[in-house]
Amino acid sequence: MTGFYQTAVVFGVLGLLALVLRYFAGNDKRPVPDLDGTDFGLLNEVAVVPTEEAAIVLVQKLKRNGVRATRSRNAPYRVMVFPADVANARLVLRS
């Protein structure tokens, strides 16, 4: 009978461990990663330019005026800012 109880305890502990792991790590509801490079998350596009040099110039201009900005890696190059900075970025780029 001792072997039966040991086996039952082992399966009970494994079942409990499986439930704990399922609770803490099993509900991964994160979105699928963007593999085609078109989803920029929280960033909003404020300009599209054909060359990397033009994108770098615009990003530097925005940064000099206090707007956090970045650019995409592929052509056509997109200049992007956070939603709170969109209005300021458009004003800076207009001038």
C-alpha positions in Angstrom: 0.0 0.0 0.0 2.9 2.4 0.6 3.7 2.4 -3.2 0.1 3.3 -4.0 0.2 6.3 -1.6 3.5 7.5 -2.9 2.3 7.4 -6.5 -0.9 9.2 -5.5 1.1 11.9 -3.7 3.4 12.3 -6.7 0.5 12.7 -9.1 -1.3 15.0 -6.7 1.8 17.3 -6.5 2.3 17.3 -10.3 -1.4 18.1 -10.7 -1.1 21.0 -8.3 2.1 22.2 -9.9 0.3 22.1 -13.3 -2.6 24.2 -12.0 -0.3 26.8 -10.4 1.7 27.1 -13.6 -1.4 27.4 -15.7 -2.7 30.1 -13.5 0.5 32.2 -13.5 1.9 31.5 -17.0 -0.8 29.9 -19.1 -3.0 32.8 -20.1 -0.8 34.5 -22.6 -3.1 36.9 -24.3 -0.4 39.1 -25.9 -1.0 39.9 -29.6 1.0 38.1 -32.2 4.2 40.0 -33.1 4.2 42.2 -36.1 6.3 40.3 -38.6 5.7 42.5 -41.7 6.8 45.8 -40.1 3.5 47.7 -40.5 2.4 48.0 -36.9 4.2 50.6 -34.8 2.3 50.1 -31.6 1.7 53.4 -29.8 3.5 55.6 -32.3 1.6 57.7 -34.9 2.9 58.6 -38.3 3.5 62.3 -38.9 5.5 62.2 -42.2 6.5 59.8 -45.0 9.6 60.4 -47.0 11.3 58.4 -49.7 14.9 58.4 -48.4 16.6 57.6 -45.1 18.5 60.8 -45.1 15.3 62.9 -45.3 13.8 60.9 -42.4 16.9 61.5 -40.3 16.8 65.2 -41.0 13.1 65.3 -39.9 13.7 63.3 -36.7 16.6 65.6 -35.8 14.4 68.6 -36.4 11.7 67.2 -34.1 14.2 66.3 -31.4 15.7 69.8 -31.5 12.2 71.2 -30.8 11.5 68.8 -27.9 9.4 66.2 -29.7 10.3 62.6 -29.1 10.5 61.0 -32.6 11.8 58.0 -34.5 11.7 56.6 -38.0 10.9 53.3 -39.6 13.6 51.0 -40.9 12.3 50.4 -44.4 11.4 52.6 -47.3 9.2 54.5 -47.6 10.5 55.9 -44.3 7.9 56.9 -41.8 8.6 59.5 -39.1 6.6 58.7 -36.0 5.9 60.3 -32.6 3.8 59.4 -29.6 0.1 60.4 -29.6 0.6 63.3 -27.2 3.3 64.8 -29.4 1.4 64.6 -32.8 0.1 68.2 -32.7 3.5 69.6 -31.8 5.2 67.5 -34.4 2.9 68.7 -37.1 3.5 72.3 -36.1 7.3 71.8 -36.1 7.2 70.0 -39.5 5.0 72.7 -41.0 7.5 75.5 -40.3 
